[in-house]
């Protein structure tokens, strides 16, 4: 099993290698300024963050299909219905395709990705909800909403 520290180390090593290659590739004087480097680092962080979320959702979707694609009662294939939901994290708003698996003969249904992400009843993550609650205790309701 891969440990989070190993993943982070690989990401940092890869980012260092790419940054060095980019700077050595003959970037213009303007791109060598700290403001430009900072802007590129910020963009890389956003892309890495989005890519990590996309990879996680992809794995969860595959796991959900394996787990819920067949009815546990009658062993028949379940129908699949797709819905796209907006999920607010602490830093991003993601559009996530979630599938509801339904067995007509048994009447059972399951939406594993929604359940795993903790968005069964709402469309925000627990971390976002907690952050909003903490902010609401420190600011007015209008400032919290903003």
RAHUBEL-V280593 format. One record per residue. N is the residue number from 1. RES is the residue in one letter. SS is DSSP state (alpha for helix, beta for strand, coil for the rest). BURIAL is b if it has 16 or more other ideal C-beta (glycine too) atoms within 10 Angstrom, else e. Layout:
BEGIN
[[N;RES;SS;BURIAL] [N;RES;SS;BURIAL]]
END
This chain:
BEGIN
[[1;X;coil;e] [2;X;coil;e] [3;X;coil;e] [4;X;alpha;e] [5;X;alpha;e] [6;X;alpha;e] [7;X;alpha;e] [8;X;alpha;e] [9;X;alpha;e] [10;X;alpha;e] [11;X;alpha;e] [12;X;alpha;e] [13;X;alpha;e] [14;X;alpha;e] [15;X;alpha;e] [16;X;alpha;e] [17;X;alpha;e] [18;X;alpha;e] [19;X;alpha;e] [20;X;alpha;e] [21;X;alpha;e] [22;X;alpha;e] [23;X;alpha;e] [24;X;alpha;e] [25;X;coil;e] [26;X;coil;e] [27;X;coil;e] [28;X;coil;e] [29;X;coil;e] [30;X;alpha;e] [31;X;alpha;e] [32;X;alpha;e] [33;X;coil;e] [34;X;alpha;e] [35;X;alpha;e] [36;X;alpha;e] [37;X;alpha;e] [38;X;alpha;e] [39;X;alpha;e] [40;X;alpha;b] [41;X;alpha;e] [42;X;alpha;e] [43;X;alpha;e] [44;X;alpha;e] [45;X;alpha;e] [46;X;alpha;e] [47;X;alpha;e] [48;X;alpha;e] [49;X;alpha;e] [50;X;alpha;e] [51;X;alpha;e] [52;X;alpha;e] [53;X;alpha;b] [54;X;alpha;e] [55;X;alpha;e] [56;X;alpha;e] [57;X;alpha;b] [58;X;alpha;e] [59;X;alpha;e] [60;X;alpha;b] [61;X;alpha;b] [62;X;alpha;e] [63;X;alpha;e] [64;X;alpha;b] [65;X;alpha;b] [66;X;alpha;e] [67;X;alpha;e] [68;X;alpha;b] [69;X;coil;e] [70;X;beta;e] [71;X;coil;b] [72;X;coil;e] [73;X;coil;e] [74;X;coil;e] [75;X;coil;e] [76;X;coil;e] [77;X;beta;e] [78;X;coil;b] [79;X;beta;e] [80;X;beta;e] [81;X;beta;e] [82;X;beta;e] [83;X;beta;e] [84;X;beta;e] [85;X;beta;e] [86;X;beta;e] [87;X;beta;b] [88;X;beta;b] [89;X;coil;e] [90;X;coil;e] [91;X;coil;e] [92;X;coil;e] [93;X;beta;e] [94;X;beta;b] [95;X;beta;e] [96;X;beta;b] [97;X;beta;e] [98;X;beta;b] [99;X;beta;b] [100;X;beta;b] [101;X;beta;b] [102;X;beta;b] [103;X;coil;b] [104;X;coil;e] [105;X;coil;e] [106;X;coil;e] [107;X;coil;e] [108;X;coil;e] [109;X;beta;e] [110;X;beta;b] [111;X;coil;b] [112;X;alpha;b] [113;X;alpha;b] [114;X;alpha;b] [115;X;alpha;e] [116;X;alpha;e] [117;X;alpha;b] [118;X;coil;e] [119;X;coil;b] [120;X;coil;e] [121;X;coil;e] [122;X;coil;e] [123;X;coil;e] [124;X;beta;b] [125;X;coil;b] [126;X;alpha;e] [127;X;alpha;e] [128;X;alpha;b] [129;X;alpha;e] [130;X;alpha;e] [131;X;alpha;b] [132;X;alpha;e] [133;X;alpha;e] [134;X;alpha;e] [135;X;alpha;e] [136;X;alpha;e] [137;X;alpha;e] [138;X;alpha;e] [139;X;coil;e] [140;X;coil;e] [141;X;alpha;e] [142;X;alpha;e] [143;X;alpha;e] [144;X;alpha;e] [145;X;alpha;e] [146;X;coil;e]]
END
